[in-house]
Amino acid sequence: MTAPAAGYELVPLDCPTCGAAVAARGEDVVYYCTACRNGYSFDPEGRSLSPVEVAFVTAPNVAVDSYLPFWTLRGRVKLHERKASGASFSGLMSFFLGDGDAPGLGPGEGTFVVPAFHCRLGALTTLTRAYTLSSLELGERLGERLLGGRYGVDDARKLAHYALIASEVGKPDTLRHLRYEIAFGEARLLGVPFVRDGGRLTDAVLQTTTIDEPRS
Ligand SMILES: [Zn+2]
């Protein structure tokens, strides 16, 4: 049962915890119940909803128009081999492999922050890099919708790999060979605030990029 609305489809869905209707779009695979404030991820193999921890980024003094879903992926990056003609890492690699480890984190450990919604690859890389590098202040779960989350955890992991490499290439330093691995840990949903200007959205806290409003 789907009902067309404003260019995309709304799929009726009941919250597994409280039974309230959960807003979702046709291609969404992550859901957030604004009634009981629990998150879920659709498991395509089991064709069922699995609970996911949810947090929201706080945006004090900002009139937020919309919150978009991101994944936070705990990860440990291990470098096996690198051949390049030039300086060392300066992007996400240096963040994960740098010696400035945050308290409580082991070598190579950190948290990737990856959009769960569809946007241009350039914007996706920019957002992933900016929000992974920043120390975000997390607040309580809000009664705000998180719509447009088309990417599940597996997709988010691929995007984390992509962003890791994309943040290192495109520099004068020529990366000829790189062998590394990421061991992924816990995945959570993160609501990130955006402000609307015309039909476009800009992330409210870091103000790194403007995207078309995701529709799925
Ligand atoms: Zn609920």
Residues whose N, C-alpha, C, O or C-beta is under 5 A from the ligand:
A	BS01	ZN	C15 T17 C18 G19 A20 C33 A35 C36 R37
